[in-house]
Amino acid sequence: MSDALMQTYARIPLTFERGEGAWLWDSEGNRYLDAVSGIAVCGLGHCHPKVTAAIQEQAATLVHTSNIYRIQNQERLAERLRSLSGMETAFFCNSGTEANEAAIKLARLYGHQRGIKKPTIVVAHGSFHGRTLAALSATGNPKIQAGFEPLLEGFEHVPYNDLKAVEALADNDQVVAVLVEPLTGEGGVVVPEEGYLRGLRELCDRNNWLLMLDEVQTGMGRTGSWFAFQQTGIVPDVMSLAKGLGNGFPIAPAWPPARRPASFRPATMARPSAAIRLPAGPR
Ligand SMILES: Cc1ncc(COP(=O)(O)O)c(C=O)c1O
């Protein structure tokens, strides 16, 4: 592999040149079944004709103007996602880790609005929320965090699938939110016990915390419903999404809490971070 490229992955010496549906072809013409779907991204398969046509059409029409203007397709997508999820107002960014950054910022805003000096988010051991610094600090995996210390403060890690551990934090008046995956992805597929998410919802309601679900990996139909939370009878306050939404095109919304007053206003976020840009390649 070229040493002009940073060696961030132990890459398999295989180059895929073409994809169609669930199949990939390497540079020698061998065919492979893509059982990882581009790491949970290409839920509609590679080069789905409708996705390809939409990208081609948009690339030939207009690629980037910025969020200082109205973007019709962005509004259409926000409305469609609202009708599928029940979440209110979407904030778009480019990756799952950024959607989680947005969720973390929303929780901090929410805390400050309530006069909390050091807003703290309860997160789980074994979780994965991304590789930017705040998302990495929220992640519950010391192996991934090693070398990037000091991590950001404001996170309290508890065992996943353990309601009592979350309940024990009720006395901590700095806690503002709970952020978990509805079932863990990168940490091994751990499906929590029936009632775990409902229990978290109750604890959040009782303590005035936000329930924030990271549906980056579970969203867009990957667990049998559009969003995993829809199988539990609860609705989160904040949800982050990415991966399957773009089928390889980098797009990722986060939704601020509809029922509680925390939302980004003009200038709370740097504008470019919300722009939908040219595809930089599948994530
Ligand atoms: C649950 C979860 N959250 C966040 C991320 C980060 O998403 P991205 O790679 O799009 O930044 C991932 C990626 O695997 C994930 O599985």
PDBQT file of the ligand as one rigid body, heavy atoms in Angstrom, charges set to zero:
ROOT
HETATM    1  C1  LIG A 301     -23.165   3.192  16.949  1.00  0.00    +0.000 C 
HETATM    2  C2  LIG A 301     -22.192   4.009  16.158  1.00  0.00    +0.000 A 
HETATM    3  N1  LIG A 301     -22.112   5.327  16.400  1.00  0.00    +0.000 NA
HETATM    4  C3  LIG A 301     -21.275   6.122  15.702  1.00  0.00    +0.000 A 
HETATM    5  C4  LIG A 301     -20.437   5.602  14.731  1.00  0.00    +0.000 A 
HETATM    6  C5  LIG A 301     -19.525   6.524  13.962  1.00  0.00    +0.000 C 
HETATM    7  O1  LIG A 301     -20.067   6.728  12.703  1.00  0.00    +0.000 OA
HETATM    8  P1  LIG A 301     -19.159   7.288  11.483  1.00  0.00    +0.000 P 
HETATM    9  O2  LIG A 301     -18.190   6.211  11.145  1.00  0.00    +0.000 OA
HETATM   10  O3  LIG A 301     -20.143   7.578  10.392  1.00  0.00    +0.000 OA
HETATM   11  O4  LIG A 301     -18.487   8.521  11.976  1.00  0.00    +0.000 OA
HETATM   12  C6  LIG A 301     -20.494   4.233  14.439  1.00  0.00    +0.000 A 
HETATM   13  C7  LIG A 301     -19.630   3.646  13.406  1.00  0.00    +0.000 C 
HETATM   14  O5  LIG A 301     -19.396   2.459  13.336  1.00  0.00    +0.000 OA
HETATM   15  C8  LIG A 301     -21.388   3.416  15.166  1.00  0.00    +0.000 A 
HETATM   16  O6  LIG A 301     -21.482   2.097  14.948  1.00  0.00    +0.000 OA
ENDROOT
TORSDOF 0
